[in-house]
Amino acid sequence: MAEKMPRFMTNATVIKALAKVFAFQAIEIDLLRARAGISDADWKALKTEAFKKTYAKQRAFYEDRLTGAFALERISQSERETRLLELWLRQSEEPPKEEP
């Protein structure tokens, strides 16, 4: 019996699969919005507000966490912003940890 070669997913395959998932989710969201009677303008406002709240929450968390580290170093505001952004991006790439 011939050995089976392991199957590898190429980046293109992953992208196609994700595109299908996101397209399906977009259809579901559109159907739910239509059912709830949410207009495009209202939907855009809701999304913008949600993004702003999420960003503000993440930023506040990391600023509080790093205040002590920044106090020990003499770094510029732009360096602080860069570090906050890097931490935020790293956190968004990590799988979510369940809180007790």
N, C-alpha and C positions, 0 to 999 in steps of 0.2 A: 504494500500500500504506500503510495507516494505521500511524502510529508506535505502537509498543507502549509502554504506560505502565510505568515501573519498578514492580516489586512490592515492597511494604514489608510487613514483619512487624510487627504490632501487639504491644504488651506482652502482651495476652491470648493471642495465638497462641504467643508464646515460652513463656509460663507453661504453657499446655496441653501443648506439646511436652516441656518439662522434666518436667512431672508424669508423662507417659507413660514417659519414660526412667527416672525415679526409681522408678515403680511396677514397671517391668520389672526393675530392679536389685534391688528389695526382694524380688521373687519369686525371683530367682536366689539371693540370699543365704539366703532361707528354705529353699530346696531344698538348698543346700550345707550349711547348718546341720543340717538333718534327716539328710542323708547322713552327716555327721560325728558326729552324736549330741550336738550341743551344745544344752544346755537354755537356756530363756529367761533364767534367772538367771545362768548362766555367760556367756551372750552379753552381757548387760548389764554384767557385771563386766569382760569383755574390752574392750568399747567404752569404758567409763569409764576404764580403765587406759590405753588408747591415747590418749584425749583428754588425759589428765593428762600423759602423756609428751610429746606433741606440744606442748602449751602450755608445759611446763617447758623444753623445748628451745628454743622460739622466744623465751621470756622471757629465758633465759640468754644467748642470742645477742645480743639487743638491749640487755640490761643491760651486757654486756661492751663492746659497740660504743659505748654512750653514756656510759660511766663518765667518760671524759675531758671530754665536753661538760658533764656535770652538775657536774664538779669546778670548771669555770670559772664556773658560774652559781650563784647562791644561790637555789635553788628548793625548794619544799616537796615532801614525799613524794607528796602527791596529784597535784601537777603532773608529777612523774616518772612516776607510774602512768598518767596521762592520755597523756603523750607516748609511752610504751611501747605502750599500747593503740592509739593512732593509727598508729604505725609498723607494728605487727602487722597491723592491718586493711588498711593500704595494701599491705603485702607480700602478703597473702592475695588481694587483688584483681588484682595483677600476674601475668602469665603466668610460670610457673616458668622459671628460667634453668638451663640445663644446666651442671653443673660439669665442668671438664676432667678 
